[in-house]
Amino acid sequence: MHCLKPMVMKWQSPWSPEHDKKRIFIAGHRGMVGSAIARQLAPREDVELVLRGRDELNLLDSAAVHAFFAEEGIDQIYLAAAKVGVLWRTIPTPLISSTKT
């Protein structure tokens, strides 16, 4: 009877060193807060910023957002996106997901 020896294998990542970086998505990276976050993270060597504007990714479309996160392999998310404008009337609670301006 043959006895099987346990085999110890050294695991090697299939990713290049470039993929060892954290992939960070900043929603609202063109705004005041989001751009400040992006400026702080951009110089870091352990970070890869993944940025999409509203013309590239509609954050109100949950299916598109889930697909984007799955495809891009996002590690962290900073949510700094906001609808900017003047509210001419009070919005009743609960707040609606989008305002018409």
C-alpha positions as a Markdown table, in Angstrom:
| # | Residue | x | y | z |
|---|---|---|---|---|
| 1 | Met | 0.0 | 0.0 | 0.0 |
| 2 | His | 1.3 | 3.4 | -1.0 |
| 3 | Cys | 1.3 | 6.1 | 1.6 |
| 4 | Leu | 0.6 | 9.6 | 0.3 |
| 5 | Lys | 2.9 | 12.2 | 1.7 |
| 6 | Pro | 1.4 | 15.6 | 2.3 |
| 7 | Met | 2.6 | 18.0 | -0.3 |
| 8 | Val | 3.5 | 21.5 | 0.7 |
| 9 | Met | 3.1 | 23.9 | -2.2 |
| 10 | Lys | 4.3 | 27.5 | -2.1 |
| 11 | Trp | 1.4 | 29.7 | -3.2 |
| 12 | Gln | 2.3 | 32.4 | -5.7 |
| 13 | Ser | -0.1 | 35.1 | -6.6 |
| 14 | Pro | -1.2 | 35.0 | -10.3 |
| 15 | Trp | -1.3 | 38.8 | -10.2 |
| 16 | Ser | 1.6 | 41.1 | -11.1 |
| 17 | Pro | 2.9 | 43.6 | -8.4 |
| 18 | Glu | 0.6 | 46.2 | -10.0 |
| 19 | His | -2.4 | 44.2 | -8.9 |
| 20 | Asp | -1.2 | 44.1 | -5.3 |
| 21 | Lys | -2.4 | 47.6 | -5.0 |
| 22 | Lys | -5.7 | 48.4 | -3.4 |
| 23 | Arg | -8.2 | 49.3 | -6.0 |
| 24 | Ile | -10.2 | 52.3 | -4.7 |
| 25 | Phe | -13.3 | 53.8 | -6.3 |
| 26 | Ile | -14.2 | 57.4 | -5.4 |
| 27 | Ala | -17.7 | 58.3 | -6.3 |
| 28 | Gly | -17.8 | 62.1 | -6.8 |
| 29 | His | -14.1 | 62.5 | -7.5 |
| 30 | Arg | -14.8 | 65.7 | -9.4 |
| 31 | Gly | -16.4 | 67.5 | -6.4 |
| 32 | Met | -14.8 | 69.4 | -3.6 |
| 33 | Val | -14.7 | 66.4 | -1.1 |
| 34 | Gly | -14.1 | 63.7 | -3.6 |
| 35 | Ser | -11.2 | 65.5 | -5.3 |
| 36 | Ala | -9.6 | 66.2 | -1.9 |
| 37 | Ile | -9.7 | 62.4 | -1.2 |
| 38 | Ala | -8.3 | 61.7 | -4.7 |
| 39 | Arg | -5.4 | 64.1 | -4.2 |
| 40 | Gln | -4.5 | 62.5 | -0.8 |
| 41 | Leu | -4.6 | 58.9 | -2.2 |
| 42 | Ala | -3.0 | 59.6 | -5.7 |
| 43 | Pro | 0.6 | 59.8 | -4.5 |
| 44 | Arg | 0.4 | 56.5 | -2.6 |
| 45 | Glu | 2.2 | 53.6 | -4.3 |
| 46 | Asp | -0.1 | 51.0 | -2.7 |
| 47 | Val | -3.2 | 52.5 | -4.2 |
| 48 | Glu | -4.8 | 52.3 | -7.7 |
| 49 | Leu | -7.6 | 54.9 | -8.1 |
| 50 | Val | -10.5 | 53.8 | -10.2 |
| 51 | Leu | -12.5 | 56.8 | -11.2 |
| 52 | Arg | -15.7 | 57.1 | -13.2 |
| 53 | Gly | -17.8 | 60.2 | -14.0 |
| 54 | Arg | -21.6 | 60.2 | -14.0 |
| 55 | Asp | -21.5 | 59.9 | -17.8 |
| 56 | Glu | -19.6 | 56.6 | -17.4 |
| 57 | Leu | -21.4 | 55.1 | -14.4 |
| 58 | Asn | -24.9 | 56.0 | -13.3 |
| 59 | Leu | -24.9 | 55.5 | -9.5 |
| 60 | Leu | -28.7 | 55.4 | -9.4 |
| 61 | Asp | -28.6 | 52.2 | -11.6 |
| 62 | Ser | -27.9 | 49.5 | -9.0 |
| 63 | Ala | -27.4 | 46.7 | -11.6 |
| 64 | Ala | -24.7 | 48.8 | -13.4 |
| 65 | Val | -23.0 | 49.6 | -10.1 |
| 66 | His | -22.9 | 45.9 | -9.0 |
| 67 | Ala | -21.6 | 44.9 | -12.4 |
| 68 | Phe | -18.9 | 47.7 | -12.3 |
| 69 | Phe | -17.7 | 46.5 | -8.8 |
| 70 | Ala | -17.6 | 42.9 | -9.9 |
| 71 | Glu | -15.7 | 43.7 | -13.1 |
| 72 | Glu | -13.2 | 46.1 | -11.6 |
| 73 | Gly | -12.5 | 44.2 | -8.4 |
| 74 | Ile | -12.9 | 47.3 | -6.1 |
| 75 | Asp | -11.3 | 46.9 | -2.6 |
| 76 | Gln | -12.5 | 50.2 | -1.1 |
| 77 | Ile | -15.2 | 52.8 | -1.9 |
| 78 | Tyr | -15.3 | 56.4 | -0.9 |
| 79 | Leu | -18.8 | 57.8 | -1.4 |
| 80 | Ala | -18.5 | 61.6 | -1.9 |
| 81 | Ala | -21.1 | 62.0 | -4.7 |
| 82 | Ala | -23.9 | 64.4 | -4.2 |
| 83 | Lys | -26.6 | 66.1 | -6.1 |
| 84 | Val | -25.7 | 69.8 | -6.0 |
| 85 | Gly | -28.2 | 72.6 | -6.4 |
| 86 | Val | -30.8 | 74.7 | -4.7 |
| 87 | Leu | -33.9 | 73.0 | -3.3 |
| 88 | Trp | -36.8 | 75.4 | -4.0 |
| 89 | Arg | -39.2 | 73.4 | -1.9 |
| 90 | Thr | -38.9 | 71.0 | 1.0 |
| 91 | Ile | -38.7 | 67.3 | 0.0 |
| 92 | Pro | -41.0 | 65.2 | 2.1 |
| 93 | Thr | -39.5 | 62.3 | 4.1 |
| 94 | Pro | -38.4 | 59.7 | 3.3 |
| 95 | Leu | -36.0 | 61.4 | 1.0 |
| 96 | Ile | -36.2 | 60.5 | -2.6 |
| 97 | Ser | -33.2 | 59.0 | -4.4 |
| 98 | Ser | -32.9 | 61.8 | -6.9 |
| 99 | Thr | -34.1 | 65.4 | -6.9 |
| 100 | Lys | -35.4 | 67.4 | -9.9 |
| 101 | Thr | -33.8 | 70.8 | -10.3 |
